[in-house]
Amino acid sequence: MTDRAFTYCDERGEEGFSWLVEEPLTRTSHALAADGRIWLVDPVDWPAAIERALELGRPTAILQLLDRHNRDCAAIAGRLGVPHLVAPDEVPDSPFECLALERRRRWQETALWWPERRTLVVAEAVGTNRFFTGGRAPLGVHLLLRLTPPRALADYEPEHLLVGHGEGLHGPEAAAALSRALAESRRRLPGLLLRLPLAFR
């Protein structure tokens, strides 16, 4: 890929930023910065973004929040000489709380909650691109979780909601969109299925 395949998004100043691959899946990666340290979440390797992230702090760990989100996590962890944590139950010596969203044989997913910054990071259970939303809402539940949405997320009211596919949501819209996506997950499933072919055009 060339640099033109990537773009920055979700600029959060000293707290970090995100970047996504300009493709139908819109794979999104995150840099979370706190106390002179940096954690990279589900990163796709864009050298410019990695270099920029390292300017925010000392690399501490690569967090792969979904077991199958291999992306470039292992390679970047090896290059930086930091741990590679897959669907972790905790992130030691960090400001993050881990929420076990899925613990199935084929789906291991952890969400991150950063209480001091009211930031929620969700890799796959919810997303903002057309595959998740059908183009009819700011946020949607993953197609395979529509009948059993991750209700544990309802306990959170984030000011920043960062996702693994698509741009994040910020401000009052973030909590409102999360609540609505969970509440309407089943009801909106038929419409999503009808519009799904348009998601990859």
C-alpha positions in Angstrom: 0.0 0.0 0.0 1.0 3.6 -0.5 0.5 6.4 1.9 -2.5 7.5 -0.2 -4.4 4.4 1.1 -4.4 5.8 4.6 -5.9 8.8 6.4 -5.8 10.2 9.9 -9.0 10.5 11.9 -10.3 11.0 15.5 -7.6 13.6 16.4 -7.5 13.8 20.3 -4.5 16.0 20.9 -2.1 14.7 23.5 -4.4 11.7 24.1 -3.7 10.2 20.7 -5.2 9.8 17.3 -6.5 7.1 14.9 -5.9 6.2 11.3 -7.8 4.1 8.8 -7.2 2.3 5.6 -9.3 3.8 2.7 -11.0 0.6 1.6 -14.6 -0.8 2.0 -13.7 -2.4 5.4 -12.2 0.9 6.7 -9.9 -0.9 9.1 -9.1 1.6 11.9 -6.1 1.7 14.2 -5.7 3.7 17.4 -2.8 5.3 19.3 -3.7 5.9 22.9 -1.3 8.1 24.9 -1.0 8.7 28.6 1.7 9.6 31.1 4.5 9.6 28.5 3.5 6.2 27.2 1.8 5.0 24.1 -0.4 1.9 23.3 -1.2 0.9 19.8 -4.6 -0.8 19.3 -5.2 -3.2 16.4 -2.7 -1.4 14.2 -2.4 -1.6 10.5 1.2 -0.7 9.7 1.5 2.8 8.3 5.0 4.0 9.0 4.0 7.6 9.1 1.4 6.9 11.8 3.7 4.7 13.9 6.4 7.3 13.8 3.9 10.0 14.8 2.6 7.8 17.7 6.1 7.4 19.0 6.4 11.1 19.3 3.6 11.0 21.9 5.3 8.6 24.3 7.3 5.5 25.0 5.8 2.4 23.3 4.4 0.1 25.9 2.3 -2.6 24.3 0.3 -3.6 21.2 -3.3 -4.4 22.0 -5.1 -6.7 19.7 -8.7 -6.5 21.0 -10.1 -9.2 18.7 -8.4 -12.6 18.3 -8.7 -12.6 14.5 -7.7 -8.9 14.1 -4.1 -10.0 13.4 -3.5 -7.1 11.1 0.2 -6.1 11.7 0.1 -6.4 15.5 2.7 -9.0 15.9 5.1 -7.5 13.4 4.9 -4.0 15.0 5.3 -5.5 18.5 8.4 -7.3 17.4 9.8 -4.2 15.8 9.2 -2.0 18.8 10.2 -4.7 21.3 6.9 -4.5 23.3 4.4 -7.1 24.4 1.6 -8.2 22.0 -1.6 -8.7 24.1 -4.5 -10.5 22.4 -8.0 -10.0 23.7 -6.5 -9.3 27.2 -8.4 -9.5 30.4 -6.1 -6.7 31.7 -3.5 -4.3 30.5 -0.9 -4.1 33.3 0.2 -0.6 34.5 -2.2 1.2 32.2 -5.2 3.6 32.7 -7.5 1.1 30.9 -10.1 -1.2 32.1 -10.8 -4.4 30.1 -14.3 -5.5 29.3 -14.7 -9.1 28.0 -17.3 -8.7 25.3 -17.1 -12.1 23.7 -15.5 -15.3 24.9 -16.5 -17.8 22.3 -14.3 -20.4 20.6 -14.3 -18.4 17.4 -14.8 -14.9 18.8 -12.6 -13.5 21.6 -13.1 -9.8 21.9 -12.1 -7.3 24.6 -13.2 -3.7 24.8 -11.2 -1.0 26.5 -12.6 1.6 28.8 -10.4 4.6 29.7 -12.4 6.2 32.6 -10.3 9.4 33.0 -10.9 10.3 29.4 -14.3 8.6 29.0 -13.0 6.8 26.0 -14.4 3.4 24.9 -12.6 1.4 22.3 -14.5 -1.5 20.5 -12.8 -3.5 17.8 -15.6 -5.4 16.2 -18.9 -5.6 18.2 -20.0 -2.2 16.9 -18.8 0.0 14.1 -19.5 3.0 12.0 -18.9 1.9 8.4 -21.7 0.8 6.1 -21.3 -2.9 6.9 -22.4 -2.1 10.4 -24.9 0.7 9.8 -26.3 0.1 6.3 -25.8 3.8 5.9 -28.9 4.6 8.1 -27.3 5.3 11.5 -24.1 6.6 13.0 -23.3 3.3 14.7 -24.4 -0.3 14.3 -23.9 -3.7 15.9 -22.0 -6.3 13.9 -24.2 -8.4 11.7 -23.4 -11.7 13.5 -24.2 -10.1 16.9 -27.5 -8.4 16.0 -29.7 -11.0 17.7 -27.5 -11.1 20.8 -26.0 -7.6 21.0 -23.2 -6.9 23.6 -25.4 -5.5 26.4 -22.4 -5.0 28.6 -21.6 -1.9 26.5 -24.9 -0.3 27.7 -23.2 0.4 31.1 -20.9 3.0 29.5 -21.5 6.6 28.4 -18.4 7.5 26.4 -17.5 10.9 25.2 -15.2 9.2 22.7 -16.2 6.0 21.0 -13.4 4.5 18.9 -14.1 1.5 16.6 -12.2 -1.0 14.6 -14.1 -0.2 11.4 -14.8 3.4 10.5 -14.3 6.8 12.2 -15.1 7.3 15.8 -17.9 9.2 17.5 -17.3 12.1 19.9 -19.2 14.3 22.3 -22.8 13.6 23.3 -23.4 11.8 20.0 -21.2 8.9 21.1 -23.2 7.7 24.1 -26.5 8.4 22.3 -25.5 6.4 19.3 -24.2 3.5 21.4 -27.5 3.3 23.4 -29.6 3.5 20.2 -27.5 0.9 18.3 -27.9 -1.6 21.1 -31.6 -1.0 21.6 -32.4 -1.2 17.9 -30.0 -4.0 17.0 -32.7 -6.7 16.4 -35.3 -4.5 14.9 -33.0 -3.0 12.3 -31.6 -6.4 11.2 -33.9 -7.0 8.2 -33.2 -3.6 6.8 -29.5 -4.0 7.2 -29.6 -7.3 5.3 -31.4 -5.6 2.4 -28.9 -2.8 2.2 -25.8 -4.9 2.9 -24.8 -5.4 -0.8 -24.4 -1.6 -1.1 -21.9 -1.6 1.7 -19.1 -2.8 -0.6 -19.8 -0.9 -3.8 
